[in-house]
Amino acid sequence: MPAGQQRARAQASAITPGKPSRGVEPPPADKVRALFGGHRLSPAQRRIAQYITDHLTEAAFLSITDLADRVGVSQPSVTRFASSLGFSGYPALREALQPIALSAVAGAPGAGKEDRRNELQAAVDAEIANLESLRRVFADTDRVLDIGREFARSVPLTVLGLRISVSLAEYFAYAAKRIHPDVRLVSRGGSVAYDALLQSREAGGTWVLAFAMPRHANETLAALRAARSTGLRVALITDMALGPLAEEADVAFTAGPGSRLVFDSYAAPGVLSAAILQAMADADPERTQLRLEKYEQAADQHDFFLEP
């Protein structure tokens, strides 16, 4: 994220004391349909409309750069989309969307009469919306179980994350090493990434798991293409189902970050990662149990942890 945009986002998400004013909004679905319905939209514009509909509580607060990035379109496409709906530009569209998004959160189960609309609560609400979206994905567990089995069979298994996505990749690799015999973390791009991917493939690996959260780096795209060129298959955890990154993946899982504060938060990608780790453990329970027991024995011998 450019420095100027990040400063603006920091100001917009600044925490203020006290309770905000209460308000009652019409049903959010009806208002979104009223905004988007009855207009002839191009394929790119339909993608924008779909993304906003699916991620309303988050999308309504994104900058034009972030929205374009997540949908996988150009900024002028977002501007033309807003104009096609009759708005003077994207800021006017976003201004119309924000009260709808707030009303959607206010009407969520469990909201009741509680006033939940200070900045920190709004950030939590946006993450809850991301988790609800992920929960719907988990209604069909086959995709997660299938990729867990594939990862369990891939020796070595490579985990890739660059720039902002390094922390997610490190978490997954750290945990995966407890249940998998050979996990290799790639957290640098360029020739370093290519060499590591090639070595993994030559050692018998079949899969690389890549994390790509916004802002998406060109070097991540280059790394995915390099992985495919070596013969590795690519599984991707990202925030958008469309765009050049998803096109390079054999399997793509969508888990949106929370973007209501100055820096993104990653509740949904974290839960998705834990679910895939569980699927890996389920794929080979005997190996998992043996490795976990060895790890616990080593931990006890070396006093790695504090006693409760």
KEKE-3310 file (N, C-alpha, C; in steps of 0.2 Angstrom, whole numbers, plus 5000, padded with zeros to 4 digits):
npx = (5004:5003:5012:5005:4991:4991:4992:4980:4971:4975:4970:4957:4953:4955:4954:4941:4935:4920:4903:4896:4882:4866:4857:4845:4844:4837:4834:4849:4851:4841:4844:4857:4853:4845:4854:4863:4854:4845:4854:4865:4879:4896:4907:4918:4913:4902:4909:4915:4903:4899:4909:4908:4895:4897:4906:4902:4903:4916:4921:4914:4922:4934:4948:4949:4960:4963:4951:4950:4962:4959:4948:4954:4954:4956:4959:4952:4942:4934:4930:4923:4913:4906:4901:4893:4882:4877:4883:4894:4907:4919:4921:4908:4900:4905:4902:4888:4887:4893:4884:4874:4882:4885:4873:4870:4879:4874:4862:4866:4866:4865:4868:4858:4852:4863:4875:4887:4896:4908:4925:4934:4926:4919:4929:4931:4918:4919:4929:4921:4912:4920:4924:4911:4909:4919:4915:4903:4910:4916:4905:4906:4917:4925:4935:4945:4949:4954:4965:4973:4976:4984:4995:5000:5006:5015:5032:5047:5036:5032:5031:5026:5027:5028:5033:5020:5014:5022:5021:5010:5014:5025:5018:5011:5020:5028:5019:5016:5028:5027:5020:5023:5036:5045:5046:5047:5051:5048:5052:5058:5059:5062:5078:5081:5069:5066:5076:5074:5062:5064:5073:5065:5056:5065:5069:5058:5046:5028:5019:5016:5012:5005:5004:4995:4992:4984:4994:4996:5011:5021:5032:5027:5018:5027:5034:5025:5023:5036:5036:5026:5033:5043:5037:5029:5014:5002:4994:4984:4981:4972:4964:4956:4945:4947:4958:4976:4984:4976:4974:4986:4985:4983:4974:4963:4960:4949:4950:4946:4955:4954:4951:4948:4956:4972:4982:4980:4971:4970:4961:4952:4961:4969:4961:4958:4970:4973:4963:4967:4979:4974:4967:4978:4984:4974:4975:4985:4985:4992:5006:5005:5002:5014:5024:5020:5021:5034:5039:5033:5040:5053:5051:5048:5060:5069:5064:5056:5044:5034:5028:5011)
npy = (4994:5011:5025:5037:5032:5024:5032:5039:5029:5026:5037:5037:5026:5029:5027:5032:5039:5035:5032:5029:5037:5030:5021:5016:5005:5002:4985:4978:4970:4973:4986:4985:4978:4988:4998:4991:4984:4984:4989:4989:4979:4977:4962:4964:4974:4967:4958:4966:4971:4959:4956:4966:4963:4951:4954:4964:4972:4974:4978:4991:5000:5001:5008:5014:5009:4997:4990:4988:4980:4969:4964:4961:4970:4985:5002:5012:5004:5002:5015:5018:5008:5014:5025:5020:5016:5028:5037:5050:5046:5034:5038:5043:5032:5023:5031:5029:5015:5013:5016:5005:4994:4996:4994:4981:4974:4979:4972:4959:4942:4941:4954:4961:4973:4980:4993:4993:5000:5007:5011:5000:4989:4989:4984:4971:4966:4966:4956:4946:4944:4940:4928:4921:4920:4911:4901:4897:4892:4881:4872:4862:4850:4843:4849:4854:4843:4835:4843:4843:4829:4829:4837:4830:4819:4825:4826:4834:4847:4863:4879:4895:4913:4930:4946:4955:4943:4934:4931:4923:4912:4908:4904:4893:4884:4882:4875:4864:4857:4849:4838:4834:4827:4834:4850:4865:4882:4896:4913:4923:4932:4932:4925:4917:4912:4904:4895:4888:4882:4874:4865:4859:4853:4844:4836:4828:4834:4838:4848:4866:4877:4893:4909:4924:4939:4956:4971:4964:4957:4959:4950:4939:4934:4931:4921:4911:4907:4903:4891:4883:4881:4873:4861:4859:4859:4871:4877:4890:4902:4916:4933:4935:4928:4929:4935:4937:4930:4920:4913:4907:4896:4879:4875:4886:4895:4906:4918:4932:4946:4957:4974:4986:4993:5002:4993:4977:4963:4945:4935:4925:4919:4913:4904:4896:4891:4883:4874:4867:4862:4853:4844:4839:4832:4822:4815:4806:4799:4790:4793:4806:4806:4799:4808:4819:4814:4812:4825:4831:4824:4828:4841:4840:4835:4845:4856:4866:4873:4883:4877:4874)
npz = (5000:4995:5003:5005:5004:5014:5025:5024:5026:5039:5046:5043:5050:5063:5081:5090:5106:5116:5112:5096:5087:5086:5073:5061:5048:5031:5025:5020:5008:5000:4997:4991:4979:4974:4970:4961:4952:4936:4928:4913:4913:4910:4908:4917:4925:4931:4939:4948:4954:4960:4969:4978:4983:4989:4998:5006:5019:5020:5008:5006:5012:5006:4997:4980:4974:4982:4980:4966:4965:4972:4965:4953:4942:4933:4939:4932:4927:4939:4941:4929:4932:4943:4937:4928:4936:4939:4947:4952:4953:4960:4974:4977:4975:4985:4996:4996:4998:5011:5022:5020:5022:5035:5041:5038:5046:5058:5059:5060:5066:5084:5086:5092:5104:5106:5105:5092:5085:5086:5081:5083:5086:5074:5065:5070:5067:5053:5051:5057:5047:5036:5041:5042:5028:5025:5033:5025:5014:5020:5021:5012:5013:5006:4997:5005:5012:5002:4997:5008:5009:4997:5001:5011:5005:4997:4997:4997:5005:4999:5006:5002:5004:5002:5006:5014:5016:5022:5036:5037:5029:5037:5049:5044:5039:5051:5059:5051:5050:5061:5058:5046:5036:5029:5026:5017:5018:5009:5008:5001:4986:4968:4961:4972:4976:4965:4964:4976:4974:4962:4968:4977:4969:4962:4972:4974:4977:4975:4977:4980:4992:4992:4999:4997:5000:5000:4998:4982:4977:4963:4962:4968:4959:4949:4956:4957:4944:4941:4949:4943:4931:4935:4937:4948:4957:4961:4975:4981:4993:4995:4993:4983:4971:4957:4944:4940:4949:4954:4942:4939:4948:4953:4962:4971:4986:4994:5006:5014:5020:5035:5033:5040:5048:5050:5047:5039:5045:5049:5051:5044:5034:5043:5050:5039:5036:5047:5046:5034:5039:5048:5040:5033:5044:5046:5035:5036:5050:5058:5056:5059:5073:5078:5075:5082:5095:5096:5095:5107:5117:5115:5118:5131:5136:5134:5141:5134:5136:5148:5163:5167)
capx = (5000:5007:5012:4999:4985:4991:4991:4973:4968:4976:4966:4950:4951:4958:4950:4938:4931:4913:4898:4893:4875:4862:4853:4841:4844:4833:4837:4855:4851:4837:4848:4862:4849:4843:4860:4866:4849:4843:4860:4869:4886:4901:4909:4922:4909:4899:4914:4915:4897:4899:4914:4905:4889:4899:4911:4899:4905:4923:4922:4912:4927:4941:4950:4948:4966:4962:4945:4953:4967:4955:4944:4958:4953:4960:4956:4947:4936:4930:4927:4917:4907:4902:4898:4887:4877:4874:4887:4899:4913:4919:4920:4901:4897:4907:4898:4882:4888:4895:4878:4872:4887:4884:4866:4871:4882:4870:4857:4869:4864:4869:4869:4853:4851:4870:4878:4893:4899:4915:4930:4937:4920:4918:4934:4929:4912:4921:4932:4916:4909:4925:4923:4905:4910:4923:4910:4899:4914:4917:4900:4908:4924:4930:4941:4950:4952:4958:4971:4976:4979:4989:5000:5003:5009:5021:5038:5045:5030:5035:5026:5028:5024:5032:5031:5015:5011:5027:5019:5005:5017:5029:5014:5009:5026:5030:5015:5016:5034:5026:5016:5026:5043:5050:5042:5052:5048:5051:5050:5061:5057:5068:5081:5081:5063:5066:5081:5071:5056:5067:5076:5060:5054:5070:5069:5052:5040:5023:5015:5018:5006:5007:5000:4995:4987:4985:4994:4999:5017:5023:5037:5023:5016:5033:5036:5020:5024:5042:5034:5023:5038:5047:5033:5026:5007:5001:4988:4984:4977:4972:4958:4951:4945:4949:4964:4982:4987:4972:4974:4992:4985:4979:4968:4963:4955:4948:4949:4948:4958:4950:4954:4945:4961:4977:4985:4975:4971:4970:4957:4949:4966:4972:4957:4958:4977:4972:4959:4971:4984:4970:4966:4985:4985:4969:4977:4990:4985:4998:5012:5004:5003:5021:5028:5018:5023:5042:5040:5032:5045:5059:5050:5049:5067:5073:5060:5054:5038:5033:5023:5005)
capy = (5000:5017:5028:5041:5029:5021:5038:5041:5024:5027:5043:5035:5020:5031:5025:5038:5037:5036:5028:5033:5038:5024:5022:5010:5005:4997:4979:4979:4966:4977:4993:4984:4977:4994:5001:4987:4982:4988:4992:4984:4979:4973:4957:4966:4977:4962:4955:4971:4970:4952:4956:4971:4960:4945:4956:4971:4975:4976:4982:4997:5004:5000:5013:5012:5005:4991:4987:4986:4975:4963:4961:4960:4975:4992:5007:5015:5000:5004:5022:5017:5005:5018:5030:5016:5016:5035:5040:5055:5043:5029:5040:5044:5025:5021:5034:5026:5009:5012:5015:4999:4989:4996:4991:4974:4972:4980:4967:4952:4938:4942:4961:4963:4980:4982:4997:4990:5003:5011:5008:4993:4984:4988:4980:4964:4964:4965:4950:4941:4943:4936:4921:4919:4918:4905:4895:4894:4888:4874:4867:4856:4849:4839:4853:4855:4836:4833:4846:4840:4823:4830:4840:4825:4815:4829:4826:4839:4852:4870:4884:4901:4919:4935:4953:4955:4936:4930:4929:4917:4906:4905:4900:4886:4880:4880:4870:4858:4853:4845:4833:4832:4825:4839:4856:4870:4889:4901:4919:4928:4931:4932:4919:4913:4908:4899:4890:4884:4879:4869:4860:4855:4848:4839:4831:4824:4837:4839:4854:4872:4881:4900:4914:4930:4944:4962:4972:4958:4959:4956:4944:4933:4931:4928:4915:4906:4905:4899:4885:4879:4880:4867:4855:4859:4861:4877:4879:4897:4905:4923:4936:4936:4922:4931:4939:4934:4925:4914:4910:4903:4891:4873:4876:4892:4896:4913:4920:4939:4950:4963:4980:4992:4997:5004:4987:4971:4957:4939:4929:4920:4915:4909:4898:4892:4887:4878:4868:4863:4858:4847:4839:4835:4827:4817:4811:4801:4799:4786:4797:4812:4804:4797:4814:4824:4811:4813:4832:4832:4821:4832:4847:4839:4834:4852:4861:4871:4877:4884:4872:4877)
capz = (5000:4995:5010:5006:5005:5021:5030:5024:5030:5046:5048:5043:5055:5070:5086:5094:5112:5116:5108:5091:5087:5084:5067:5059:5041:5028:5023:5016:5002:4995:4995:4986:4973:4971:4967:4955:4948:4931:4924:4909:4916:4906:4912:4922:4930:4935:4944:4953:4958:4963:4974:4983:4986:4993:5004:5007:5025:5019:5001:5006:5015:5002:4992:4973:4972:4985:4977:4959:4966:4975:4960:4948:4937:4933:4943:4927:4927:4944:4940:4924:4935:4947:4932:4924:4940:4939:4952:4949:4953:4965:4980:4978:4976:4991:5001:4996:5001:5018:5027:5019:5025:5043:5043:5037:5052:5064:5058:5060:5072:5090:5087:5097:5105:5108:5100:5091:5080:5086:5075:5084:5085:5066:5063:5072:5063:5046:5052:5057:5040:5033:5044:5040:5021:5025:5035:5020:5010:5023:5021:5008:5016:5001:4994:5010:5013:4996:4997:5014:5007:4992:5004:5015:5000:4994:5001:5002:5004:4999:5008:5000:5006:5001:5009:5019:5017:5025:5042:5036:5027:5042:5054:5042:5039:5058:5062:5046:5052:5067:5056:5039:5037:5025:5024:5016:5018:5004:5010:4997:4979:4963:4960:4978:4976:4959:4966:4981:4971:4958:4972:4980:4964:4960:4978:4974:4979:4970:4978:4984:4995:4992:5002:4993:5003:4997:4991:4979:4974:4956:4963:4970:4953:4946:4959:4955:4937:4942:4952:4938:4926:4937:4937:4954:4957:4965:4979:4983:4998:4993:4995:4978:4967:4950:4943:4937:4954:4954:4936:4940:4953:4952:4967:4975:4992:4995:5013:5014:5026:5038:5031:5043:5052:5046:5044:5038:5050:5045:5055:5040:5032:5049:5051:5033:5036:5052:5043:5029:5043:5051:5034:5032:5050:5045:5029:5039:5057:5062:5055:5063:5080:5079:5075:5088:5101:5096:5097:5114:5121:5114:5121:5138:5138:5134:5144:5129:5138:5155:5166:5169)
cpx = (5004:5007:5006:4993:4985:4990:4983:4969:4969:4971:4959:4948:4954:4952:4948:4935:4924:4909:4896:4885:4872:4859:4850:4841:4840:4837:4843:4854:4846:4840:4853:4858:4847:4848:4862:4860:4847:4848:4863:4876:4890:4903:4913:4918:4904:4903:4915:4909:4896:4903:4911:4899:4892:4903:4909:4902:4912:4924:4919:4917:4934:4942:4949:4954:4965:4956:4947:4958:4964:4951:4948:4956:4957:4956:4951:4941:4931:4927:4921:4911:4903:4898:4892:4881:4874:4877:4892:4906:4913:4918:4912:4898:4899:4903:4891:4882:4889:4889:4875:4876:4886:4878:4866:4874:4878:4864:4859:4866:4868:4870:4864:4852:4858:4872:4885:4897:4905:4920:4933:4932:4919:4923:4933:4923:4914:4925:4926:4913:4913:4924:4917:4905:4914:4919:4906:4904:4915:4911:4901:4915:4928:4936:4947:4953:4956:4965:4976:4980:4985:4995:5004:5007:5015:5027:5044:5039:5033:5029:5029:5024:5029:5029:5026:5013:5016:5025:5014:5009:5022:5024:5013:5015:5028:5026:5015:5022:5032:5023:5018:5033:5048:5046:5048:5049:5052:5048:5054:5060:5064:5071:5082:5075:5063:5071:5078:5066:5059:5070:5071:5057:5058:5070:5062:5045:5035:5019:5019:5012:5008:5002:5000:4990:4989:4990:4998:5005:5018:5028:5033:5020:5021:5035:5031:5021:5031:5040:5031:5028:5042:5043:5029:5018:5006:4994:4989:4979:4977:4965:4954:4951:4947:4955:4970:4985:4983:4972:4981:4991:4981:4973:4969:4958:4955:4946:4951:4951:4953:4954:4951:4950:4967:4981:4980:4976:4969:4966:4955:4955:4969:4968:4957:4965:4976:4968:4963:4976:4980:4969:4973:4986:4980:4971:4981:4990:4990:5004:5011:5005:5010:5025:5026:5021:5031:5043:5038:5037:5052:5058:5051:5056:5071:5070:5059:5049:5038:5028:5017:5005)
cpy = (5006:5021:5033:5038:5026:5026:5039:5036:5024:5032:5041:5030:5022:5029:5031:5035:5038:5032:5032:5033:5032:5026:5015:5010:5000:4990:4980:4976:4970:4983:4991:4982:4983:4998:4998:4985:4986:4991:4987:4985:4975:4967:4959:4970:4972:4958:4960:4971:4964:4953:4960:4967:4955:4948:4963:4975:4977:4980:4989:5002:5004:5006:5010:5008:4998:4987:4984:4980:4969:4960:4958:4964:4981:4997:5011:5011:5001:5010:5021:5013:5009:5023:5026:5016:5023:5039:5045:5051:5038:5032:5041:5037:5022:5024:5031:5019:5008:5012:5008:4993:4990:4993:4984:4971:4973:4975:4960:4949:4940:4950:4964:4971:4984:4987:4995:4994:5008:5007:5001:4988:4983:4984:4973:4962:4962:4958:4944:4939:4939:4929:4918:4916:4912:4899:4892:4890:4881:4870:4861:4855:4846:4843:4853:4848:4834:4836:4844:4833:4824:4833:4835:4820:4819:4830:4828:4843:4859:4874:4891:4907:4924:4942:4952:4948:4932:4927:4923:4911:4903:4901:4893:4882:4877:4874:4863:4854:4848:4838:4830:4831:4830:4845:4862:4877:4893:4908:4925:4927:4931:4925:4914:4909:4902:4894:4885:4879:4873:4864:4856:4850:4842:4834:4827:4827:4838:4846:4860:4875:4888:4904:4921:4935:4951:4966:4966:4960:4955:4950:4938:4930:4928:4921:4909:4903:4901:4892:4880:4877:4874:4861:4855:4861:4866:4877:4886:4899:4913:4926:4937:4930:4923:4935:4934:4929:4919:4910:4905:4897:4885:4873:4882:4893:4903:4914:4928:4942:4955:4969:4986:4996:4999:4998:4981:4966:4951:4933:4924:4916:4911:4903:4893:4888:4882:4872:4864:4859:4852:4842:4835:4830:4821:4812:4805:4801:4796:4790:4803:4811:4803:4804:4819:4821:4813:4821:4834:4829:4825:4839:4846:4838:4841:4857:4867:4876:4878:4879:4876:4878)
cpz = (5000:5002:5011:5007:5012:5026:5030:5027:5037:5050:5048:5048:5062:5075:5090:5100:5111:5112:5102:5091:5084:5077:5065:5051:5038:5027:5018:5009:4997:4993:4990:4979:4970:4967:4961:4950:4942:4927:4920:4911:4911:4911:4918:4927:4934:4940:4950:4958:4962:4969:4980:4986:4991:4999:5006:5013:5025:5013:5002:5009:5011:4998:4985:4971:4975:4982:4970:4960:4968:4969:4954:4941:4938:4937:4938:4927:4933:4944:4935:4927:4939:4943:4929:4929:4942:4945:4949:4949:4959:4972:4982:4979:4983:4997:5002:4999:5008:5023:5026:5022:5033:5045:5042:5044:5058:5064:5059:5066:5078:5091:5093:5098:5106:5103:5099:5086:5081:5082:5077:5083:5077:5063:5064:5068:5056:5046:5053:5051:5036:5035:5042:5032:5021:5028:5030:5015:5013:5024:5017:5010:5011:4999:4999:5012:5008:4996:5003:5012:5002:4996:5008:5011:4997:4998:4996:5000:5004:5001:5006:5002:5006:5004:5014:5021:5021:5032:5042:5034:5033:5047:5051:5041:5046:5060:5057:5048:5057:5064:5049:5040:5033:5022:5023:5015:5013:5006:5006:4990:4975:4962:4966:4978:4971:4961:4971:4978:4966:4962:4975:4975:4962:4966:4978:4976:4973:4971:4981:4986:4995:4995:4998:4995:5000:5001:4988:4975:4967:4957:4965:4964:4949:4949:4958:4948:4937:4944:4947:4933:4928:4938:4944:4953:4962:4969:4982:4988:4997:4995:4989:4973:4959:4950:4941:4942:4954:4947:4935:4944:4951:4956:4971:4980:4993:5003:5013:5021:5029:5036:5034:5047:5048:5043:5044:5044:5046:5049:5050:5037:5037:5050:5045:5033:5041:5050:5038:5033:5046:5046:5033:5038:5049:5040:5031:5046:5061:5061:5059:5071:5082:5080:5081:5094:5102:5098:5104:5118:5120:5118:5129:5141:5138:5137:5140:5132:5146:5157:5168:5177)
residu = (MET:PRO:ALA:GLY:GLN:GLN:ARG:ALA:ARG:ALA:GLN:ALA:SER:ALA:ILE:THR:PRO:GLY:LYS:PRO:SER:ARG:GLY:VAL:GLU:PRO:PRO:PRO:ALA:ASP:LYS:VAL:ARG:ALA:LEU:PHE:GLY:GLY:HIS:ARG:LEU:SER:PRO:ALA:GLN:ARG:ARG:ILE:ALA:GLN:TYR:ILE:THR:ASP:HIS:LEU:THR:GLU:ALA:ALA:PHE:LEU:SER:ILE:THR:ASP:LEU:ALA:ASP:ARG:VAL:GLY:VAL:SER:GLN:PRO:SER:VAL:THR:ARG:PHE:ALA:SER:SER:LEU:GLY:PHE:SER:GLY:TYR:PRO:ALA:LEU:ARG:GLU:ALA:LEU:GLN:PRO:ILE:ALA:LEU:SER:ALA:VAL:ALA:GLY:ALA:PRO:GLY:ALA:GLY:LYS:GLU:ASP:ARG:ARG:ASN:GLU:LEU:GLN:ALA:ALA:VAL:ASP:ALA:GLU:ILE:ALA:ASN:LEU:GLU:SER:LEU:ARG:ARG:VAL:PHE:ALA:ASP:THR:ASP:ARG:VAL:LEU:ASP:ILE:GLY:ARG:GLU:PHE:ALA:ARG:SER:VAL:PRO:LEU:THR:VAL:LEU:GLY:LEU:ARG:ILE:SER:VAL:SER:LEU:ALA:GLU:TYR:PHE:ALA:TYR:ALA:ALA:LYS:ARG:ILE:HIS:PRO:ASP:VAL:ARG:LEU:VAL:SER:ARG:GLY:GLY:SER:VAL:ALA:TYR:ASP:ALA:LEU:LEU:GLN:SER:ARG:GLU:ALA:GLY:GLY:THR:TRP:VAL:LEU:ALA:PHE:ALA:MET:PRO:ARG:HIS:ALA:ASN:GLU:THR:LEU:ALA:ALA:LEU:ARG:ALA:ALA:ARG:SER:THR:GLY:LEU:ARG:VAL:ALA:LEU:ILE:THR:ASP:MET:ALA:LEU:GLY:PRO:LEU:ALA:GLU:GLU:ALA:ASP:VAL:ALA:PHE:THR:ALA:GLY:PRO:GLY:SER:ARG:LEU:VAL:PHE:ASP:SER:TYR:ALA:ALA:PRO:GLY:VAL:LEU:SER:ALA:ALA:ILE:LEU:GLN:ALA:MET:ALA:ASP:ALA:ASP:PRO:GLU:ARG:THR:GLN:LEU:ARG:LEU:GLU:LYS:TYR:GLU:GLN:ALA:ALA:ASP:GLN:HIS:ASP:PHE:PHE:LEU:GLU:PRO)
# end
